[in-house]
Structure formats: C-alpha cells, structure tokens
C-alpha cells in the first residue's frame, strides 16, 4: 500500500471511528491530516515535543486499525456500497429510489 492509499485509509478510519477518540486525539489528527500541518507545526501549536506528536499520531493510527480489526465497520460499508452500485446497474426507477434511500441511511 503506497502512502496515498495509506493516508486515504487512515482518514476513512478516522471518519468511521472518530467518536471513540478523545478531543486531544481528534485535534492532533485533524491538524496533521486535514489541515496539512507538519509534526513540528502541530508540536509548536500545542507547545509539546515533536516526538510526543509523532507518538500520539502513531498510537492513534494503531488504535483506529484496532477498532477496524474488531468491528470491521469500514469493510462492511465498502462491501455494502459495492453491492448498491452493482444493483443500480440493472435497477428500475422504483428500485433506484429505494437504493438512494438505503444510501442515505448511512449519511
């Protein structure tokens, strides 16, 4: 898995499991992954060491992977989406309406 795929997976895991994280974890994650701050910039922003931020982010990614291993919510969502897309290919108008409603359940 290349770095772009790894980053995409990490952000998808975050979106799936962020409600299980502390506010500090969310803040560090969002600053680094979404606001594109470097580890040094995050460390300076919160007046902590670069090593502390690096460790926190590494532990956080491991924690997200652990949640996925146990709960598999992201994998289930990806399978469900693939099935819905396959059904759409041959669906009639009424079925498309129902499939759209099914997709909106997860939003």
PATORTI-367111 format. One record per atom (N, C-alpha, C, O, CB): atom name; y, x, z; residue in one letter. Coordinates in pm, 1 decimal, decimal comma, padded with zeros to 6 digits, always signed. Glycine has a CB too. Layout:
N
   atom         py         px         pz   type
     CA          Y          X          Z      A
...
***
This chain:
107
   atom         py         px         pz   type
      N   -00117,1   +00085,0   +00000,0      X
     CA   +00000,0   +00000,0   +00000,0      X
      C   +00123,9   +00090,0   +00000,0      X
      O   +00139,4   +00175,4   +00087,2      X
     CB   -00000,5   -00096,9   +00122,8      X
      N   +00211,9   +00069,9   -00098,7      X
     CA   +00331,6   +00153,1   -00104,0      X
      C   +00436,5   +00103,6   -00004,7      X
      O   +00419,6   -00000,6   +00058,5      X
     CB   +00389,4   +00154,5   -00246,0      X
      N   +00543,8   +00178,9   +00007,9      X
     CA   +00642,1   +00148,8   +00112,4      X
      C   +00711,4   +00014,4   +00090,3      X
      O   +00743,9   -00054,3   +00187,1      X
     CB   +00746,2   +00259,3   +00119,1      X
      N   +00734,6   -00024,1   -00034,8      X
     CA   +00797,8   -00153,8   -00060,8      X
      C   +00705,0   -00268,3   -00021,7      X
      O   +00748,9   -00366,2   +00038,7      X
     CB   +00836,9   -00165,9   -00209,0      X
      N   +00576,5   -00256,1   -00056,1      X
     CA   +00478,9   -00358,3   -00016,2      X
      C   +00467,3   -00365,4   +00135,8      X
      O   +00457,9   -00474,0   +00193,1      X
     CB   +00340,9   -00328,9   -00078,6      X
      N   +00467,9   -00249,7   +00200,1      X
     CA   +00457,9   -00244,0   +00345,6      X
      C   +00580,3   -00309,7   +00410,7      X
      O   +00567,5   -00380,9   +00510,2      X
     CB   +00443,9   -00097,8   +00392,7      X
      N   +00698,7   -00285,0   +00353,5      X
     CA   +00820,9   -00344,7   +00407,4      X
      C   +00818,7   -00497,0   +00387,6      X
      O   +00856,4   -00571,9   +00477,7      X
     CB   +00946,2   -00282,9   +00339,6      X
      N   +00775,1   -00542,0   +00270,9      X
     CA   +00766,4   -00685,4   +00245,3      X
      C   +00669,1   -00750,9   +00342,4      X
      O   +00699,2   -00855,6   +00399,7      X
     CB   +00723,1   -00712,0   +00100,2      X
      N   +00552,2   -00689,4   +00361,0      X
     CA   +00454,5   -00745,2   +00454,4      X
      C   +00512,7   -00750,3   +00596,4      X
      O   +00495,7   -00849,4   +00667,4      X
     CB   +00324,2   -00661,6   +00452,4      X
      N   +00580,2   -00645,0   +00636,2      X
     CA   +00637,6   -00639,8   +00770,7      X
      C   +00740,5   -00750,0   +00790,8      X
      O   +00742,6   -00813,8   +00896,0      X
     CB   +00701,6   -00503,4   +00796,1      X
      N   +00825,6   -00773,2   +00691,5      X
     CA   +00926,0   -00878,5   +00705,9      X
      C   +00861,9   -01017,2   +00702,9      X
      O   +00909,4   -01108,3   +00770,7      X
     CB   +01031,2   -00866,9   +00595,2      X
      N   +00755,3   -01034,5   +00625,9      X
     CA   +00682,9   -01162,6   +00627,3      X
      C   +00617,2   -01185,9   +00763,1      X
      O   +00619,3   -01297,3   +00815,5      X
     CB   +00576,1   -01166,0   +00515,4      X
      N   +00559,6   -01081,5   +00819,0      X
     CA   +00500,9   -01093,1   +00952,5      X
      C   +00608,4   -01127,9   +01054,5      X
      O   +00586,5   -01210,4   +01143,1      X
     CB   +00429,7   -00962,4   +00992,5      X
      N   +00724,1   -01064,9   +01041,6      X
     CA   +00835,3   -01094,0   +01132,7      X
      C   +00875,9   -01241,0   +01122,2      X
      O   +00893,5   -01308,5   +01223,6      X
     CB   +00956,3   -01002,8   +01101,7      X
      N   +00890,4   -01289,1   +01000,8      X
     CA   +00928,4   -01429,7   +00981,7      X
      C   +00825,0   -01523,9   +01043,2      X
      O   +00859,9   -01630,3   +01094,4      X
     CB   +00944,9   -01460,6   +00832,1      X
      N   +00700,2   -01485,0   +01037,8      X
     CA   +00592,2   -01568,5   +01089,7      X
      C   +00586,3   -01566,8   +01242,1      X
      O   +00564,7   -01670,8   +01304,4      X
     CB   +00459,4   -01522,8   +01032,8      X
      N   +00605,2   -01450,0   +01302,5      X
     CA   +00581,0   -01434,2   +01445,9      X
      C   +00704,4   -01402,9   +01530,9      X
      O   +00689,9   -01370,7   +01648,8      X
     CB   +00482,1   -01327,1   +01465,7      X
      N   +00824,0   -01411,2   +01475,0      X
     CA   +00943,9   -01370,1   +01549,6      X
      C   +00965,0   -01448,9   +01678,0      X
      O   +01025,6   -01397,7   +01772,1      X
     CB   +01065,6   -01384,5   +01462,5      X
      N   +00917,2   -01570,7   +01683,8      X
     CA   +00936,6   -01649,2   +01805,8      X
      C   +00858,4   -01592,1   +01924,2      X
      O   +00882,8   -01630,1   +02038,7      X
     CB   +00895,0   -01793,8   +01781,7      X
      N   +00765,7   -01502,1   +01897,6      X
     CA   +00686,5   -01439,4   +02003,8      X
      C   +00748,1   -01308,4   +02054,3      X
      O   +00694,6   -01245,6   +02145,7      X
     CB   +00545,5   -01413,2   +01954,0      X
      N   +00859,1   -01268,1   +01995,4      X
     CA   +00921,4   -01140,3   +02028,9      X
      C   +01037,6   -01158,0   +02125,8      X
      O   +01094,0   -01266,6   +02139,3      X
     CB   +00969,6   -01070,7   +01902,5      X
      N   +01071,6   -01048,7   +02192,7      X
     CA   +01187,6   -01051,2   +02282,3      X
      C   +01315,5   -01043,2   +02198,5      X
      O   +01311,7   -01007,1   +02080,9      X
     CB   +01181,4   -00933,5   +02385,8      X
      N   +01426,7   -01076,8   +02259,8      X
     CA   +01555,4   -01070,0   +02190,5      X
      C   +01587,0   -00926,3   +02148,4      X
      O   +01639,7   -00903,4   +02039,5      X
     CB   +01667,7   -01125,0   +02280,4      X
      N   +01554,8   -00830,2   +02234,3      X
     CA   +01580,9   -00690,2   +02201,3      X
      C   +01497,8   -00647,3   +02079,7      X
      O   +01548,3   -00578,4   +01991,1      X
     CB   +01549,7   -00599,4   +02322,8      X
      N   +01371,5   -00687,9   +02075,7      X
     CA   +01286,5   -00655,0   +01961,1      X
      C   +01343,6   -00715,1   +01832,7      X
      O   +01349,5   -00648,7   +01729,2      X
     CB   +01142,5   -00705,6   +01984,4      X
      N   +01385,2   -00840,5   +01840,5      X
     CA   +01442,4   -00906,5   +01723,0      X
      C   +01568,8   -00834,9   +01675,9      X
      O   +01589,5   -00815,4   +01556,1      X
     CB   +01473,6   -01053,6   +01754,1      X
      N   +01652,6   -00796,3   +01771,7      X
     CA   +01778,0   -00729,6   +01737,8      X
      C   +01752,4   -00597,4   +01667,2      X
      O   +01810,9   -00571,7   +01561,9      X
     CB   +01861,7   -00706,7   +01863,3      X
      N   +01666,9   -00513,4   +01722,7      X
     CA   +01635,8   -00384,6   +01661,0      X
      C   +01574,9   -00404,8   +01522,4      X
      O   +01612,0   -00337,0   +01426,6      X
     CB   +01539,8   -00303,7   +01750,4      X
      N   +01481,4   -00498,6   +01513,2      X
     CA   +01413,7   -00523,5   +01386,2      X
      C   +01513,7   -00567,2   +01280,1      X
      O   +01515,4   -00512,9   +01169,7      X
     CB   +01304,3   -00629,8   +01403,2      X
      N   +01595,5   -00663,8   +01313,1      X
     CA   +01690,4   -00717,7   +01216,0      X
      C   +01794,0   -00613,9   +01174,6      X
      O   +01830,9   -00606,5   +01057,4      X
     CB   +01760,0   -00840,2   +01273,1      X
      N   +01841,3   -00533,8   +01269,6      X
     CA   +01935,8   -00427,5   +01235,2      X
      C   +01873,3   -00328,7   +01137,0      X
      O   +01937,4   -00287,9   +01040,1      X
     CB   +01982,2   -00354,0   +01361,8      X
      N   +01750,1   -00291,2   +01161,9      X
     CA   +01684,9   -00190,3   +01078,5      X
      C   +01637,9   -00248,5   +00945,1      X
      O   +01667,2   -00192,0   +00839,7      X
     CB   +01566,5   -00129,4   +01153,1      X
      N   +01565,9   -00359,8   +00948,2      X
     CA   +01505,4   -00413,4   +00826,6      X
      C   +01597,8   -00503,6   +00744,8      X
      O   +01593,5   -00499,5   +00621,9      X
     CB   +01382,7   -00489,5   +00862,5      X
      N   +01679,9   -00583,4   +00809,0      X
     CA   +01762,6   -00678,6   +00736,0      X
      C   +01903,7   -00627,4   +00710,7      X
      O   +01960,4   -00649,8   +00603,7      X
     CB   +01769,1   -00808,0   +00811,2      X
      N   +01960,4   -00558,3   +00809,8      X
     CA   +02096,0   -00506,1   +00793,5      X
      C   +02096,9   -00365,2   +00735,5      X
      O   +02203,0   -00307,8   +00711,2      X
     CB   +02168,3   -00506,9   +00926,6      X
      N   +01978,6   -00310,3   +00713,9      X
     CA   +01960,4   -00180,2   +00649,3      X
      C   +02030,0   -00065,9   +00722,5      X
      O   +02080,6   +00027,6   +00660,4      X
     CB   +02011,0   -00186,7   +00508,1      X
      N   +02031,9   -00074,7   +00855,8      X
     CA   +02085,4   +00036,2   +00934,8      X
      C   +01976,3   +00141,4   +00950,5      X
      O   +01858,2   +00107,6   +00958,1      X
     CB   +02136,4   -00012,8   +01074,3      X
      N   +02014,5   +00266,4   +00955,3      X
     CA   +01917,7   +00372,8   +00980,3      X
      C   +01878,0   +00370,3   +01128,6      X
      O   +01942,2   +00304,4   +01210,4      X
     CB   +01976,6   +00512,5   +00940,5      X
      N   +01772,5   +00442,4   +01160,5      X
     CA   +01730,6   +00452,9   +01300,5      X
      C   +01843,8   +00513,2   +01383,8      X
      O   +01868,7   +00469,5   +01496,2      X
     CB   +01601,5   +00538,9   +01313,5      X
      N   +01911,5   +00612,5   +01329,0      X
     CA   +02025,1   +00673,9   +01400,3      X
      C   +02136,7   +00573,6   +01424,2      X
      O   +02195,3   +00570,3   +01532,4      X
     CB   +02079,5   +00793,6   +01321,4      X
      N   +02166,4   +00491,8   +01323,8      X
     CA   +02273,1   +00392,7   +01338,6      X
      C   +02237,1   +00286,6   +01443,6      X
      O   +02322,3   +00244,3   +01521,7      X
     CB   +02301,7   +00325,5   +01203,4      X
      N   +02112,2   +00244,9   +01444,4      X
     CA   +02068,2   +00147,5   +01545,8      X
      C   +02077,4   +00211,0   +01684,0      X
      O   +02124,7   +00148,6   +01779,0      X
     CB   +01922,1   +00098,7   +01517,6      X
      N   +02031,9   +00335,5   +01694,6      X
     CA   +02037,1   +00405,8   +01823,3      X
      C   +02180,9   +00418,7   +01873,0      X
      O   +02208,3   +00395,4   +01990,7      X
     CB   +01972,9   +00545,0   +01811,0      X
      N   +02271,8   +00455,6   +01784,5      X
     CA   +02412,8   +00468,4   +01822,9      X
      C   +02471,5   +00333,1   +01862,3      X
      O   +02549,1   +00324,3   +01957,4      X
     CB   +02494,5   +00529,6   +01707,8      X
      N   +02435,3   +00229,7   +01790,9      X
     CA   +02488,3   +00095,6   +01818,1      X
      C   +02454,1   +00049,0   +01959,5      X
      O   +02534,5   -00017,6   +02024,8      X
     CB   +02433,9   -00004,5   +01716,0      X
      N   +02334,7   +00084,4   +02006,0      X
     CA   +02289,4   +00039,2   +02138,6      X
      C   +02287,3   +00150,5   +02242,7      X
      O   +02238,4   +00132,1   +02354,2      X
     CB   +02151,3   -00020,8   +02127,7      X
      N   +02341,4   +00266,8   +02204,6      X
     CA   +02352,7   +00379,6   +02295,8      X
      C   +02218,4   +00420,2   +02356,7      X
      O   +02206,1   +00441,5   +02477,3      X
     CB   +02450,3   +00346,3   +02405,6      X
      N   +02118,3   +00430,2   +02269,0      X
     CA   +01985,9   +00477,4   +02308,7      X
      C   +01945,1   +00589,4   +02213,3      X
      O   +02012,6   +00614,5   +02113,5      X
     CB   +01880,5   +00360,7   +02307,7      X
      N   +01835,6   +00655,7   +02244,0      X
     CA   +01793,1   +00767,5   +02159,8      X
      C   +01727,6   +00718,2   +02030,3      X
      O   +01675,9   +00606,7   +02021,9      X
     CB   +01695,9   +00857,8   +02236,9      X
      N   +01732,1   +00805,5   +01930,9      X
     CA   +01664,1   +00775,8   +01804,8      X
      C   +01514,9   +00755,0   +01829,4      X
      O   +01452,2   +00667,3   +01770,1      X
     CB   +01686,7   +00889,7   +01702,3      X
      N   +01459,5   +00837,6   +01918,3      X
     CA   +01317,5   +00828,0   +01948,9      X
      C   +01283,3   +00692,3   +02009,7      X
      O   +01177,4   +00636,3   +01981,4      X
     CB   +01276,0   +00940,1   +02043,6      X
      N   +01372,7   +00639,2   +02093,3      X
     CA   +01348,8   +00508,3   +02155,0      X
      C   +01344,0   +00399,2   +02048,8      X
      O   +01258,0   +00311,2   +02053,8      X
     CB   +01458,1   +00476,4   +02259,0      X
      N   +01435,5   +00404,7   +01953,1      X
     CA   +01436,7   +00304,3   +01845,5      X
      C   +01313,7   +00319,2   +01758,4      X
      O   +01247,7   +00220,8   +01724,9      X
     CB   +01564,1   +00317,0   +01759,7      X
      N   +01283,0   +00443,5   +01721,7      X
     CA   +01164,7   +00467,8   +01638,9      X
      C   +01038,6   +00415,5   +01708,5      X
      O   +00956,0   +00349,2   +01645,9      X
     CB   +01150,3   +00618,6   +01608,1      X
      N   +01024,4   +00444,7   +01834,9      X
     CA   +00908,0   +00398,2   +01912,0      X
      C   +00903,9   +00246,2   +01919,8      X
      O   +00798,7   +00185,0   +01901,1      X
     CB   +00910,3   +00457,5   +02053,6      X
      N   +01019,4   +00185,5   +01947,5      X
     CA   +01026,7   +00038,9   +01956,1      X
      C   +00987,0   -00025,6   +01823,7      X
      O   +00910,6   -00122,2   +01822,4      X
     CB   +01168,5   -00005,9   +01995,9      X
      N   +01037,7   +00026,4   +01713,4      X
     CA   +01004,7   -00030,9   +01582,7      X
      C   +00857,2   -00011,8   +01549,0      X
      O   +00793,6   -00102,3   +01494,9      X
     CB   +01091,5   +00032,2   +01473,8      X
      N   +00803,0   +00104,6   +01580,6      X
     CA   +00660,4   +00128,6   +01555,2      X
      C   +00572,8   +00035,2   +01637,5      X
      O   +00477,4   -00023,6   +01586,5      X
     CB   +00624,4   +00274,1   +01586,2      X
      N   +00606,1   +00022,5   +01764,4      X
     CA   +00530,3   -00069,0   +01850,7      X
      C   +00543,9   -00213,1   +01804,2      X
      O   +00448,0   -00290,1   +01809,1      X
     CB   +00577,1   -00056,7   +01995,7      X
      N   +00661,3   -00248,4   +01760,0      X
     CA   +00687,0   -00384,2   +01712,7      X
      C   +00603,4   -00416,7   +01589,1      X
      O   +00544,3   -00524,3   +01580,8      X
     CB   +00835,5   -00402,3   +01681,8      X
      N   +00598,3   -00325,3   +01494,3      X
     CA   +00517,0   -00346,9   +01373,8      X
      C   +00369,6   -00357,1   +01411,9      X
      O   +00297,6   -00441,4   +01358,5      X
     CB   +00538,6   -00232,1   +01271,1      X
      N   +00324,6   -00272,8   +01503,1      X
     CA   +00185,9   -00281,4   +01550,9      X
      C   +00159,5   -00415,9   +01617,7      X
      O   +00052,6   -00474,5   +01600,7      X
     CB   +00155,4   -00166,9   +01649,2      X
      N   +00256,9   -00464,2   +01693,5      X
     CA   +00243,7   -00592,8   +01761,5      X
      C   +00234,1   -00707,0   +01659,4      X
      O   +00152,6   -00798,0   +01674,8      X
     CB   +00363,2   -00615,7   +01856,9      X
      N   +00317,2   -00701,3   +01556,1      X
     CA   +00312,6   -00803,4   +01451,3      X
      C   +00177,4   -00802,7   +01379,5      X
      O   +00120,5   -00908,2   +01351,4      X
     CB   +00426,3   -00781,0   +01350,2      X
      N   +00127,7   -00684,2   +01350,6      X
     CA   -00004,6   -00672,6   +01286,1      X
      C   -00114,9   -00726,1   +01378,2      X
      O   -00210,6   -00788,1   +01331,9      X
     CB   -00033,8   -00524,6   +01248,5      X
      N   -00100,7   -00701,8   +01507,2      X
     CA   -00198,1   -00751,5   +01603,9      X
      C   -00199,2   -00904,3   +01607,1      X
      O   -00305,5   -00966,4   +01609,8      X
     CB   -00167,6   -00696,0   +01743,6      X
      N   -00079,6   -00964,5   +01606,8      X
     CA   -00071,1   -01110,9   +01602,4      X
      C   -00140,7   -01164,3   +01477,0      X
      O   -00215,6   -01261,9   +01482,8      X
     CB   +00076,9   -01157,2   +01605,6      X
      N   -00114,6   -01098,9   +01364,4      X
     CA   -00174,9   -01145,4   +01239,2      X
      C   -00326,6   -01129,9   +01241,0      X
      O   -00399,0   -01216,1   +01191,1      X
     CB   -00116,3   -01069,0   +01120,7      X
      N   -00373,8   -01020,9   +01297,9      X
     CA   -00518,2   -00999,2   +01305,9      X
      C   -00585,1   -01109,4   +01388,7      X
      O   -00694,2   -01155,7   +01355,4      X
     CB   -00548,4   -00860,8   +01366,9      X
      N   -00518,8   -01150,2   +01495,9      X
     CA   -00575,9   -01252,3   +01584,2      X
      C   -00556,4   -01394,0   +01531,0      X
      O   -00646,9   -01476,9   +01540,6      X
     CB   -00514,4   -01241,4   +01721,8      X
      N   -00439,5   -01422,1   +01475,4      X
     CA   -00404,7   -01559,0   +01438,1      X
      C   -00415,1   -01588,1   +01288,0      X
      O   -00441,2   -01701,8   +01248,6      X
     CB   -00266,0   -01588,4   +01483,9      X
      N   -00395,0   -01487,5   +01205,7      X
     CA   -00405,5   -01497,3   +01059,2      X
      C   -00316,3   -01606,5   +00999,5      X
      O   -00353,2   -01667,9   +00899,4      X
     CB   -00549,6   -01523,7   +01019,9      X
      N   -00200,4   -01631,3   +01059,1      X
     CA   -00111,9   -01735,5   +01007,8      X
      C   -00054,5   -01699,7   +00870,8      X
      O   -00042,7   -01786,7   +00784,6      X
     CB   +00001,1   -01760,6   +01106,0      X
      N   -00019,2   -01574,8   +00849,9      X
     CA   +00035,0   -01532,4   +00721,3      X
      C   -00071,7   -01542,7   +00612,6      X
      O   -00043,8   -01591,5   +00503,0      X
     CB   +00088,9   -01388,4   +00730,1      X
      N   -00191,2   -01498,0   +00641,3      X
     CA   -00300,1   -01505,5   +00543,4      X
      C   -00331,6   -01650,3   +00506,9      X
      O   -00353,7   -01682,1   +00390,1      X
     CB   -00426,0   -01436,6   +00597,9      X
      N   -00333,5   -01736,7   +00606,3      X
     CA   -00359,7   -01878,6   +00580,7      X
      C   -00249,3   -01939,8   +00495,8      X
      O   -00276,6   -02018,8   +00405,4      X
     CB   -00373,0   -01955,6   +00712,7      X
      N   -00124,9   -01903,6   +00524,5      X
     CA   -00012,0   -01954,7   +00447,5      X
      C   -00019,6   -01907,8   +00302,0      X
      O   +00007,2   -01985,0   +00209,9      X
     CB   +00120,7   -01910,0   +00511,0      X
      N   -00056,0   -01781,9   +00282,0      X
     CA   -00068,1   -01729,4   +00145,9      X
      C   -00180,2   -01799,4   +00069,8      X
      O   -00164,7   -01830,4   -00048,3      X
     CB   -00093,3   -01578,1   +00149,0      X
      N   -00292,6   -01824,7   +00135,9      X
     CA   -00402,5   -01897,2   +00070,7      X
      C   -00361,9   -02040,2   +00038,2      X
      O   -00390,2   -02090,2   -00070,7      X
     CB   -00527,6   -01897,2   +00159,9      X
      N   -00295,5   -02105,9   +00132,9      X
     CA   -00250,9   -02243,6   +00111,8      X
      C   -00154,0   -02250,2   -00006,0      X
      O   -00164,6   -02339,7   -00089,9      X
     CB   -00184,2   -02299,6   +00239,7      X
      N   -00061,0   -02157,5   -00012,9      X
     CA   +00036,4   -02155,2   -00123,0      X
      C   -00032,8   -02133,5   -00256,8      X
      O   +00003,9   -02196,1   -00356,2      X
     CB   +00141,2   -02045,3   -00099,9      X
      N   -00130,9   -02046,7   -00260,5      X
     CA   -00204,7   -02021,6   -00384,6      X
      C   -00279,6   -02147,2   -00429,8      X
      O   -00282,9   -02178,5   -00548,8      X
     CB   -00303,6   -01904,6   -00365,7      X
      N   -00338,6   -02217,7   -00336,0      X
     CA   -00410,9   -02341,5   -00369,3      X
      C   -00314,0   -02447,3   -00420,9      X
      O   -00343,4   -02516,3   -00518,5      X
     CB   -00487,8   -02395,1   -00245,7      X
      N   -00199,5   -02460,1   -00356,3      X
     CA   -00099,1   -02557,3   -00401,1      X
      C   -00052,6   -02524,6   -00542,6      X
      O   -00039,4   -02614,7   -00625,4      X
     CB   +00021,5   -02559,5   -00304,6      X
      N   -00027,8   -02397,3   -00571,3      X
     CA   +00014,1   -02358,0   -00706,0      X
      C   -00093,6   -02389,2   -00809,1      X
      O   -00062,9   -02433,0   -00919,9      X
     CB   +00048,0   -02209,1   -00709,7      X
      N   -00217,1   -02367,1   -00773,7      X
     CA   -00328,5   -02397,6   -00865,1      X
      C   -00337,2   -02548,3   -00890,2      X
      O   -00359,0   -02591,4   -01003,4      X
     CB   -00462,8   -02345,0   -00807,1      X
      N   -00320,5   -02626,7   -00786,5      X
     CA   -00323,6   -02772,7   -00801,4      X
      C   -00209,0   -02822,5   -00889,1      X
      O   -00225,9   -02918,2   -00964,7      X
     CB   -00317,0   -02840,2   -00663,8      X
      N   -00094,1   -02759,3   -00879,8      X
     CA   +00022,4   -02801,1   -00958,3      X
      C   -00001,6   -02790,1   -01109,1      X
      O   +00055,5   -02866,0   -01187,4      X
     CB   +00143,3   -02717,4   -00919,8      X
      N   -00084,9   -02696,6   -01148,2      X
     CA   -00108,1   -02672,7   -01291,1      X
      C   -00161,5   -02796,8   -01362,3      X
      O   -00126,0   -02821,7   -01477,4      X
     CB   -00205,7   -02557,2   -01309,6      X
      N   -00245,4   -02873,9   -01295,9      X
     CA   -00307,4   -02989,4   -01359,0      X
      C   -00269,1   -03121,3   -01293,0      X
      O   -00332,6   -03223,9   -01317,4      X
     CB   -00456,1   -02973,9   -01357,2      X
      N   -00166,9   -03118,8   -01210,7      X
     CA   -00130,9   -03237,7   -01134,4      X
      C   -00048,0   -03335,1   -01217,9      X
      O   +00030,8   -03296,2   -01304,1      X
     CB   -00054,1   -03198,3   -01009,0      X
      N   -00069,0   -03461,5   -01189,1      X
     CA   +00012,2   -03567,8   -01247,3      X
      C   +00138,7   -03581,7   -01162,7      X
      O   +00149,9   -03521,1   -01056,1      X
     CB   -00067,2   -03703,6   -01254,3      X
      N   +00234,0   -03662,1   -01211,2      X
     CA   +00364,1   -03676,8   -01144,8      X
      C   +00350,8   -03717,2   -00998,5      X
      O   +00416,4   -03659,1   -00912,1      X
     CB   +00448,4   -03779,5   -01218,1      X
      N   +00267,2   -03815,3   -00970,1      X
     CA   +00249,0   -03861,9   -00832,0      X
      C   +00188,6   -03751,7   -00744,2      X
      O   +00227,7   -03735,1   -00628,6      X
     CB   +00158,9   -03987,1   -00829,2      X
      N   +00094,8   -03678,2   -00799,3      X
     CA   +00033,4   -03568,5   -00724,8      X
      C   +00133,8   -03455,5   -00699,9      X
      O   +00132,1   -03392,7   -00594,0      X
     CB   -00088,9   -03514,7   -00800,5      X
      N   +00221,4   -03429,9   -00798,4      X
     CA   +00324,2   -03327,1   -00781,0      X
      C   +00418,0   -03362,4   -00665,8      X
      O   +00460,2   -03275,7   -00589,3      X
     CB   +00404,5   -03309,2   -00910,8      X
      N   +00449,5   -03490,9   -00655,1      X
     CA   +00534,3   -03537,4   -00545,5      X
      C   +00466,9   -03510,5   -00411,2      X
      O   +00531,0   -03464,2   -00316,9      X
     CB   +00565,4   -03687,7   -00560,8      X
      N   +00338,0   -03539,6   -00403,4      X
     CA   +00263,9   -03515,3   -00278,7      X
      C   +00253,6   -03365,7   -00248,6      X
      O   +00265,0   -03325,1   -00133,0      X
     CB   +00122,9   -03576,9   -00287,5      X
      N   +00232,4   -03284,8   -00350,1      X
     CA   +00224,9   -03139,9   -00329,9      X
      C   +00359,7   -03085,1   -00281,5      X
      O   +00363,9   -02996,0   -00196,7      X
     CB   +00182,3   -03069,3   -00460,8      X
      N   +00468,4   -03138,4   -00335,1      X
     CA   +00601,6   -03095,8   -00289,9      X
      C   +00620,4   -03131,0   -00142,6      X
      O   +00674,1   -03050,9   -00066,2      X
     CB   +00712,8   -03161,8   -00375,8      X
      N   +00577,0   -03249,3   -00102,8      X
     CA   +00586,0   -03288,8   +00038,3      X
      C   +00501,5   -03197,1   +00125,9      X
      O   +00542,0   -03162,6   +00236,9      X
     CB   +00541,3   -03434,8   +00056,5      X
      N   +00385,5   -03158,0   +00077,2      X
     CA   +00298,6   -03068,4   +00151,0      X
      C   +00365,7   -02931,8   +00169,2      X
      O   +00357,0   -02872,7   +00276,8      X
     CB   +00163,6   -03053,3   +00078,9      X
      N   +00431,5   -02881,8   +00066,2      X
     CA   +00503,6   -02754,4   +00077,2      X
      C   +00616,8   -02763,3   +00178,3      X
      O   +00642,4   -02666,8   +00250,3      X
     CB   +00559,1   -02712,3   -00059,0      X
      N   +00684,2   -02875,6   +00185,2      X
     CA   +00797,1   -02893,3   +00276,1      X
      C   +00754,3   -02901,5   +00422,8      X
      O   +00836,8   -02881,4   +00511,9      X
     CB   +00873,6   -03018,1   +00238,6      X
      N   +00628,8   -02930,2   +00448,5      X
     CA   +00578,9   -02936,9   +00586,4      X
      C   +00597,0   -02802,0   +00655,7      X
      O   +00626,4   -02797,4   +00775,1      X
     CB   +00429,6   -02979,0   +00588,8      X
      N   +00579,7   -02692,9   +00582,4      X
     CA   +00587,6   -02559,0   +00640,4      X
      C   +00729,2   -02505,5   +00652,1      X
      O   +00749,8   -02400,1   +00712,3      X
     CB   +00506,6   -02464,5   +00559,2      X
      N   +00826,6   -02574,6   +00596,5      X
     CA   +00964,3   -02523,6   +00595,9      X
      C   +01031,6   -02547,8   +00727,9      X
      O   +01147,9   -02511,4   +00745,4      X
     CB   +01045,2   -02587,8   +00484,8      X
***
